[in-house]
Amino acid sequence: MNGRSSLLLRLSAAIGSILLLALCSAPAALAADGVGLGGRTTDKSITFFCFGVIALFIVLPIVLSLIQARLEGRKERMREQLERVRHP
């Protein structure tokens, strides 16, 4: 077994165990009468949760785009430095 297949095997085992744990703990998450870990489910709590999801889909692309722009700038600077070293 080479390193790549060993890594793939370990990764699939980890994902499988996480999935199994999530499936086994799902019945415990179902609370009686709408009262769970966060308290009673109300329209207000669902509205705020949905606003959080909307905010996530607004903020996440902005943050990821800023990270990508910074990495692209770094790549360009490295490329320019390499060109200077190659062609004095």
Buried (B, 14 or more C-beta within 10 A) or exposed (E): EEEEEEEEEEEEEEEEEEEEEEEEEEEEEEEEEEEEEEEEBEEEEEEEEEEEEEEEEEEEEEEEEEEEEEEEEEEEEEEEEEEEEEEE
